């Protein structure tokens, strides 16, 4: 009986332990928020646990998606619902062609998104056993316009777990318990993917065929669509007394694209963009813009009628004027009124072929190019482009006539110019062109100070960076292939000694030693039968960037390896081999190369592809043969040893003889 009791107790205890270890979770996407104008979609990421009030210490969300159709928006996540004490541990978004590594239909343009969040132990996030625990808000830009126009065009968001990862990656989604500090066993958890058969968004942006509903001819009957009054051919027959039956005034939004700077021609160009909250046929427009004539001068050849421009169809340019306003001090409140120019461009679309202003995208109505008159625009951070739409508010006493957009006559609606949105070129941010014409910074990455410890059987290196000109180092992502038959990265690396660049203010976003394993055929590395990949990401905090110098090399990281194969120190043909992951060497082994980024406030970039990467080549100092053996004396050294022994013998004999003579006296 006692034996049976012990067996039952053991089984109950084992089942309890398994229950604790295998905590089931449900991960889901909810509440898709589609913005038809900016062509973005956002999702809430939610979690539910199989136990109530699970204390969430940290998590790592990992997702696959098709990079040819959508793109992660870097200013996500929107962490408004998170407690005050948390840190985003690292965001990585890499893509590439991984054809043949698994079964996903979009593996030729596979993207892996990784987002880590840590909560402090004193304030863990509590997850209930019901849905609605929002962890994160993820936003994506929609690259494929059919997603918002065709109900059959949908896309995938796939959770990365032990099943779905296949051979694409070794990392999976993880959830950590705050109280134990351990990673939860997600066996049996539910991952609700968004699939290409159900994740369809077009309904959010396809306009109702029964709008606009207006009474343009004033007969008391609603006009529907292009027909003057409802009839059997119309898709709906609205009630004339409906609140929707009004003389609709359409609003729109005018904007500028990002600046395109041509340093050789000394020009800056913009697309003029138009969007609207509902589709309408564009009949004509008159664009009027104030700009600072001390800095810019409109090029008469503008607009550039590129194929992507709305002007590629049938149109008539009524006029293009660059009016020299000159000194208009006192005419209003513009800060550049001492030298104002006014762009005035009028375009009519021929009646049979109007352009449709779309709710789905910005249409390019015009391309504007300016000569740069003052080089301070690209050299002085305090000098920035300033251009202002002429509206009923801004025209003041400078001019008569504002920007207007007119609807094609057949639709029976007009544009509300006064209440539409006009986005100016404000003299900040992207309009400050400081260093837009500076050459990208190149740098050199190297290994130095190789240090072999024969007792510990370890090999360590400093990783150094230098550049032909000083620049502020904002962050870097070091990625290395190495031969896993010979070496294994020690987890305590990097060693943050006083000589390390990391002795300043920094944040280590991630340290990964990814076990690539047998990747034969993935490229041309001679050790691809057993590859490991080091991935170390470091950010310098904005107020304290590190200066990469033209003088001595700075040590960005210290790497130490265990020696796995004694042939390294015994066989002259076996040598250390490690290769930087670059756009040339990544081949089909991995997605994502080594990157070095300049601190954001300097306004220049690094030339990653043309920088210098010095590998650990399997020759010379990387061949450690006999490095741990005691040195054998040379013939000359043996001769000195023998001479010393002979002199020692003579000395001993002489001392003995002296001792004997003294004893006789």
QUIWOZI-V292026 format. One record per residue. N is the residue number from 1. RES is the residue in one small letter. PHI is phi in whole degrees, 0 to 359 (* if undefined). OMEGA is omega in radians with two decimals (none if undefined). Layout:
BEGIN
((N/RES/PHI/OMEGA) (N/RES/PHI/OMEGA))
END
This chain:
BEGIN
((1/x/*/3.12) (2/x/300/3.13) (3/x/297/3.13) (4/x/296/3.13) (5/x/299/3.12) (6/x/298/-3.13) (7/x/296/3.14) (8/x/298/3.14) (9/x/300/-3.14) (10/x/296/3.14) (11/x/295/3.12) (12/x/296/3.13) (13/x/298/3.14) (14/x/298/3.12) (15/x/297/3.13) (16/x/295/3.13) (17/x/298/3.13) (18/x/296/3.13) (19/x/295/-3.13) (20/x/293/-3.06) (21/x/288/-3.09) (22/x/263/3.12) (23/x/267/-3.07) (24/x/276/3.12) (25/x/232/2.99) (26/x/241/3.12) (27/x/253/-2.98) (28/x/213/2.95) (29/x/249/-3.14) (30/x/217/3.00) (31/x/51/3.07) (32/x/297/-3.13) (33/x/247/-3.05) (34/x/260/3.02) (35/x/250/-3.04) (36/x/291/-3.11) (37/x/286/-3.13) (38/x/272/-3.12) (39/x/50/3.06) (40/x/230/3.01) (41/x/222/3.13) (42/x/238/3.10) (43/x/231/2.90) (44/x/276/3.01) (45/x/264/-3.07) (46/x/243/3.12) (47/x/225/2.95) (48/x/230/-3.12) (49/x/247/-3.14) (50/x/278/3.03) (51/x/235/-3.11) (52/x/281/3.03) (53/x/56/3.05) (54/x/290/-3.13) (55/x/274/-3.08) (56/x/276/3.14) (57/x/271/3.11) (58/x/194/3.06) (59/x/205/3.07) (60/x/229/3.11) (61/x/273/3.10) (62/x/228/-3.05) (63/x/223/2.93) (64/x/261/2.97) (65/x/207/-3.09) (66/x/272/-3.07) (67/x/290/3.11) (68/x/277/-3.05) (69/x/243/3.10) (70/x/222/3.12) (71/x/219/3.11) (72/x/297/3.10) (73/x/273/-2.94) (74/x/291/-3.14) (75/x/277/2.90) (76/x/280/0.17) (77/x/278/3.00) (78/x/268/-2.95) (79/x/262/-3.06) (80/x/294/-3.10) (81/x/269/-3.09) (82/x/278/3.10) (83/x/295/-3.04) (84/x/297/-3.04) (85/x/256/3.07) (86/x/201/3.02) (87/x/218/3.06) (88/x/276/-2.98) (89/x/289/-3.14) (90/x/172/3.08) (91/x/237/3.09) (92/x/234/-3.10) (93/x/221/-3.06) (94/x/241/3.13) (95/x/216/3.11) (96/x/175/3.13) (97/x/271/3.12) (98/x/244/3.13) (99/x/302/3.10) (100/x/93/-3.13) (101/x/269/-3.14) (102/x/186/-3.01) (103/x/242/-3.14) (104/x/291/-3.07) (105/x/292/-3.08) (106/x/249/-3.05) (107/x/291/3.08) (108/x/290/3.09) (109/x/226/-3.04) (110/x/284/3.04) (111/x/246/3.06) (112/x/243/3.11) (113/x/257/3.13) (114/x/234/3.11) (115/x/227/3.12) (116/x/247/3.09) (117/x/228/3.09) (118/x/246/2.99) (119/x/256/3.09) (120/x/289/-3.09) (121/x/304/-3.09) (122/x/282/-3.13) (123/x/227/3.09) (124/x/293/3.06) (125/x/277/-3.13) (126/x/271/3.14) (127/x/249/-3.13) (128/x/273/-3.14) (129/x/267/3.03) (130/x/241/-3.14) (131/x/291/3.06) (132/x/104/3.04) (133/x/278/-3.05) (134/x/280/3.12) (135/x/269/-2.92) (136/x/203/3.01) (137/x/240/-3.06) (138/x/252/-3.13) (139/x/240/3.14) (140/x/231/2.97) (141/x/277/-3.13) (142/x/268/-3.10) (143/x/272/-3.12) (144/x/266/-3.05) (145/x/296/-3.13) (146/x/293/3.12) (147/x/299/-3.12) (148/x/260/-3.13) (149/x/232/-3.06) (150/x/230/-3.11) (151/x/295/3.12) (152/x/270/-3.11) (153/x/257/-3.06) (154/x/233/-3.08) (155/x/214/-3.06) (156/x/258/2.81) (157/x/229/-2.97) (158/x/247/3.04) (159/x/294/3.07) (160/x/271/3.07) (161/x/227/-3.05) (162/x/299/-3.14) (163/x/275/-3.00) (164/x/284/-3.07) (165/x/292/-3.12) (166/x/44/3.11) (167/x/254/-3.13) (168/x/286/-3.06) (169/x/202/3.05) (170/x/262/-3.08) (171/x/268/3.11) (172/x/227/3.04) (173/x/296/-3.13) (174/x/230/3.11) (175/x/226/-3.08) (176/x/244/-3.13) (177/x/276/-3.09) (178/x/293/-3.04) (179/x/287/-3.10) (180/x/265/-3.10) (181/x/72/-3.08) (182/x/254/3.09) (183/x/280/-3.12) (184/x/290/3.04) (185/x/280/-3.04) (186/x/268/3.10) (187/x/303/3.14) (188/x/87/3.12) (189/x/288/-3.08) (190/x/252/3.09) (191/x/247/3.14) (192/x/269/3.14) (193/x/284/2.91) (194/x/259/-2.99) (195/x/256/-3.12) (196/x/287/3.07) (197/x/259/-3.07) (198/x/233/-3.08) (199/x/274/-3.03) (200/x/246/-2.98) (201/x/240/-2.96) (202/x/300/-3.11) (203/x/301/-3.10) (204/x/288/-3.03) (205/x/238/3.12) (206/x/283/-3.06) (207/x/291/3.04) (208/x/299/-3.11) (209/x/295/-3.12) (210/x/263/3.08) (211/x/235/0.00) (212/x/280/3.06) (213/x/254/-3.06) (214/x/222/3.03) (215/x/238/-3.04) (216/x/291/-3.09) (217/x/269/3.01) (218/x/66/-3.13) (219/x/265/3.12) (220/x/82/3.11) (221/x/243/-3.10) (222/x/294/2.97) (223/x/274/-3.10) (224/x/236/3.09) (225/x/57/-3.09) (226/x/278/-3.08) (227/x/273/-3.10) (228/x/294/3.13) (229/x/218/-3.12) (230/x/299/2.99) (231/x/211/-3.03) (232/x/296/-3.14) (233/x/279/-3.11) (234/x/283/-3.14) (235/x/289/3.09) (236/x/205/-3.09) (237/x/231/-2.99) (238/x/289/3.08) (239/x/286/-3.12) (240/x/300/-3.12) (241/x/268/-3.12) (242/x/295/3.10) (243/x/297/3.13) (244/x/283/-3.10) (245/x/274/-3.11) (246/x/225/3.02) (247/x/284/-3.02) (248/x/290/2.99) (249/x/250/-3.10) (250/x/283/2.97) (251/x/258/-3.12) (252/x/214/3.12) (253/x/226/3.06) (254/x/254/-3.04) (255/x/211/3.03) (256/x/246/3.02) (257/x/285/3.01) (258/x/296/-3.11) (259/x/289/2.99) (260/x/247/-3.06) (261/x/259/3.04) (262/x/254/-3.03) (263/x/291/-3.13) (264/x/291/-3.13) (265/x/279/-3.10) (266/x/56/3.12) (267/x/229/3.00) (268/x/225/-3.06) (269/x/234/3.09) (270/x/223/2.86) (271/x/272/2.98) (272/x/267/-2.99) (273/x/246/3.11) (274/x/231/3.03) (275/x/221/-3.10) (276/x/212/-3.14) (277/x/286/3.01) (278/x/212/-3.12) (279/x/298/2.95) (280/x/208/-3.14) (281/x/274/-3.09) (282/x/275/-3.11) (283/x/269/3.13) (284/x/195/3.04) (285/x/205/3.07) (286/x/228/-3.11) (287/x/271/3.13) (288/x/227/-3.01) (289/x/223/2.92) (290/x/277/2.99) (291/x/213/-3.08) (292/x/280/-3.05) (293/x/284/3.00) (294/x/288/-3.03) (295/x/256/-2.97) (296/x/228/2.99) (297/x/216/-3.10) (298/x/298/3.06) (299/x/278/-3.03) (300/x/299/-3.10) (301/x/288/3.07) (302/x/291/0.08) (303/x/280/3.02) (304/x/274/-3.00) (305/x/274/-3.10) (306/x/286/-3.14) (307/x/301/-3.14) (308/x/279/-3.08) (309/x/275/3.08) (310/x/297/-3.10) (311/x/279/-3.14) (312/x/284/3.08) (313/x/263/-3.09) (314/x/286/-3.06) (315/x/203/3.05) (316/x/220/3.07) (317/x/277/-3.09) (318/x/291/-3.13) (319/x/196/2.96) (320/x/228/-3.12) (321/x/234/2.97) (322/x/242/-3.01) (323/x/280/-3.10) (324/x/275/-3.13) (325/x/288/3.13) (326/x/71/-3.09) (327/x/283/-3.13) (328/x/235/-3.13) (329/x/301/-3.12) (330/x/94/-3.13) (331/x/281/-3.12) (332/x/178/-2.99) (333/x/245/-3.14) (334/x/291/-3.10) (335/x/288/-3.12) (336/x/247/-3.06) (337/x/289/3.09) (338/x/287/3.07) (339/x/202/-3.07) (340/x/257/2.85) (341/x/245/-3.11) (342/x/232/3.03) (343/x/279/3.13) (344/x/223/-3.10) (345/x/235/-3.14) (346/x/243/-3.12) (347/x/226/3.02) (348/x/245/2.99) (349/x/268/-3.11) (350/x/291/-2.90) (351/x/311/-3.06) (352/x/280/-3.04) (353/x/220/3.13) (354/x/288/3.05) (355/x/269/3.10) (356/x/270/3.00) (357/x/285/-2.91) (358/x/256/3.01) (359/x/280/-3.03) (360/x/272/-3.02) (361/x/204/2.97) (362/x/281/3.03) (363/x/266/-3.12) (364/x/272/-3.14) (365/x/272/-3.08) (366/x/199/2.99) (367/x/248/-3.14) (368/x/245/3.09) (369/x/235/-3.13) (370/x/233/2.89) (371/x/284/3.04) (372/x/275/-3.09) (373/x/271/-3.06) (374/x/240/-3.11) (375/x/296/3.08) (376/x/301/3.11) (377/x/301/-3.10) (378/x/250/3.14) (379/x/232/-3.04) (380/x/246/-3.10) (381/x/295/-3.12) (382/x/271/-3.12) (383/x/252/-3.03) (384/x/222/3.14) (385/x/291/3.09) (386/x/222/3.08) (387/x/222/-2.99) (388/x/229/3.06) (389/x/297/3.06) (390/x/278/3.14) (391/x/234/3.11) (392/x/296/3.13) (393/x/271/-3.00) (394/x/269/-3.08) (395/x/294/3.10) (396/x/40/3.13) (397/x/256/-3.11) (398/x/283/-3.00) (399/x/202/3.00) (400/x/244/-3.13) (401/x/114/-3.08) (402/x/248/3.05) (403/x/296/3.11) (404/x/225/3.04) (405/x/231/-3.05) (406/x/242/3.14) (407/x/276/3.10) (408/x/303/-2.95) (409/x/300/-3.02) (410/x/289/-3.03) (411/x/270/3.04) (412/x/78/3.06) (413/x/232/3.14) (414/x/238/-3.14) (415/x/267/3.11) (416/x/267/-3.06) (417/x/294/-3.05) (418/x/289/-3.05) (419/x/252/3.06) (420/x/278/-3.03) (421/x/253/3.14) (422/x/236/-3.14) (423/x/265/-3.11) (424/x/282/2.93) (425/x/272/-3.09) (426/x/279/-3.07) (427/x/283/3.11) (428/x/199/3.06) (429/x/57/-3.05) (430/x/294/-3.12) (431/x/279/3.01) (432/x/265/-2.96) (433/x/268/-3.12) (434/x/309/3.08) (435/x/67/3.03) (436/x/300/-3.12) (437/x/255/3.06) (438/x/281/3.10) (439/x/292/3.07) (440/x/300/-3.12) (441/x/281/2.96) (442/x/258/-3.10) (443/x/217/3.12) (444/x/228/3.07) (445/x/256/-3.04) (446/x/210/3.00) (447/x/251/3.11) (448/x/224/3.02) (449/x/54/3.06) (450/x/300/-3.03) (451/x/231/3.13) (452/x/265/3.05) (453/x/252/-3.06) (454/x/291/-3.14) (455/x/291/-3.13) (456/x/277/-3.09) (457/x/58/3.12) (458/x/232/3.07) (459/x/227/-3.07) (460/x/237/3.10) (461/x/222/2.86) (462/x/268/2.97) (463/x/262/-3.05) (464/x/238/3.07) (465/x/227/2.99) (466/x/217/-3.08) (467/x/216/3.13) (468/x/287/3.03) (469/x/215/-3.11) (470/x/296/2.98) (471/x/210/-3.11) (472/x/274/-3.09) (473/x/276/-3.12) (474/x/271/-3.13) (475/x/194/3.00) (476/x/206/3.08) (477/x/230/-3.11) (478/x/271/3.14) (479/x/228/-3.05) (480/x/225/2.87) (481/x/272/2.95) (482/x/213/-3.07) (483/x/280/-3.07) (484/x/285/3.02) (485/x/288/-3.03) (486/x/256/-2.99) (487/x/227/3.00) (488/x/216/-3.10) (489/x/298/3.05) (490/x/278/-3.02) (491/x/298/-3.08) (492/x/287/3.03) (493/x/293/0.07) (494/x/280/3.04) (495/x/272/-3.00) (496/x/273/-3.13) (497/x/283/-3.07) (498/x/301/3.13) (499/x/278/-3.10) (500/x/277/3.07) (501/x/297/-3.10) (502/x/280/3.12) (503/x/283/3.04) (504/x/266/-3.10) (505/x/285/-3.04) (506/x/204/3.02) (507/x/223/3.07) (508/x/277/-3.09) (509/x/292/-3.13) (510/x/196/2.97) (511/x/229/-3.12) (512/x/233/2.98) (513/x/243/-3.00) (514/x/279/-3.11) (515/x/276/-3.12) (516/x/288/3.13) (517/x/72/-3.09) (518/x/283/3.13) (519/x/237/-3.13) (520/x/305/-3.14) (521/x/93/-3.14) (522/x/283/-3.12) (523/x/177/-2.99) (524/x/247/3.13) (525/x/292/-3.10) (526/x/288/-3.12) (527/x/247/-3.06) (528/x/282/3.00) (529/x/283/3.07) (530/x/202/-3.07) (531/x/257/2.84) (532/x/245/-3.11) (533/x/234/3.05) (534/x/274/3.11) (535/x/223/-3.11) (536/x/235/-3.14) (537/x/245/-3.12) (538/x/226/3.03) (539/x/246/2.98) (540/x/268/-3.10) (541/x/293/-2.90) (542/x/309/-3.05) (543/x/280/-3.03) (544/x/220/3.13) (545/x/290/3.11) (546/x/269/3.13) (547/x/270/2.99) (548/x/282/-2.89) (549/x/251/3.03) (550/x/276/-3.12) (551/x/274/-3.11) (552/x/294/3.08) (553/x/295/3.04) (554/x/261/-3.11) (555/x/271/-3.14) (556/x/271/-3.09) (557/x/200/2.99) (558/x/247/-3.13) (559/x/241/3.08) (560/x/235/-3.13) (561/x/234/2.86) (562/x/281/3.05) (563/x/276/-3.06) (564/x/269/-3.05) (565/x/233/-3.12) (566/x/295/3.09) (567/x/298/3.12) (568/x/301/-3.10) (569/x/251/-3.13) (570/x/231/-3.02) (571/x/251/-3.09) (572/x/293/-3.14) (573/x/269/-3.13) (574/x/253/-3.05) (575/x/224/3.12) (576/x/292/3.10) (577/x/221/3.07) (578/x/221/-3.00) (579/x/230/3.05) (580/x/296/3.05) (581/x/277/3.13) (582/x/234/3.11) (583/x/296/3.14) (584/x/274/-3.01) (585/x/262/-3.07) (586/x/293/3.10) (587/x/42/3.11) (588/x/254/-3.12) (589/x/283/-3.00) (590/x/203/3.05) (591/x/241/3.14) (592/x/112/-3.07) (593/x/250/3.04) (594/x/297/3.12) (595/x/226/3.03) (596/x/231/-3.02) (597/x/243/3.11) (598/x/279/3.08) (599/x/303/-2.94) (600/x/300/-3.01) (601/x/276/-3.09) (602/x/266/3.02) (603/x/79/3.07) (604/x/234/-3.10) (605/x/237/3.06) (606/x/260/3.08) (607/x/265/-3.01) (608/x/296/-3.02) (609/x/289/-3.07) (610/x/255/3.05) (611/x/280/-3.03) (612/x/254/3.13) (613/x/237/-3.13) (614/x/268/-3.12) (615/x/281/2.92) (616/x/272/-3.10) (617/x/280/-3.05) (618/x/283/3.10) (619/x/200/3.06) (620/x/57/-3.05) (621/x/294/3.14) (622/x/274/3.03) (623/x/260/-2.95) (624/x/259/-3.09) (625/x/307/3.08) (626/x/63/-3.12) (627/x/294/-3.11) (628/x/254/3.11) (629/x/266/3.06) (630/x/290/-3.08) (631/x/293/3.10) (632/x/271/-3.11) (633/x/299/3.07) (634/x/280/3.12) (635/x/299/3.13) (636/x/297/-3.14) (637/x/293/3.08) (638/x/298/3.13) (639/x/299/3.11) (640/x/296/3.12) (641/x/297/-3.13) (642/x/296/3.12) (643/x/299/3.14) (644/x/296/3.13) (645/x/294/3.14) (646/x/297/3.12) (647/x/298/3.11) (648/x/296/3.14) (649/x/296/3.11) (650/x/302/-3.13) (651/x/297/-3.13) (652/x/297/-3.13) (653/x/297/-3.13) (654/x/298/3.14) (655/x/297/3.14) (656/x/296/-3.14) (657/x/300/3.13) (658/x/297/-3.14) (659/x/294/-3.13) (660/x/294/-3.13) (661/x/299/3.13) (662/x/296/-3.11) (663/x/291/3.13) (664/x/288/3.11) (665/x/291/none))
END
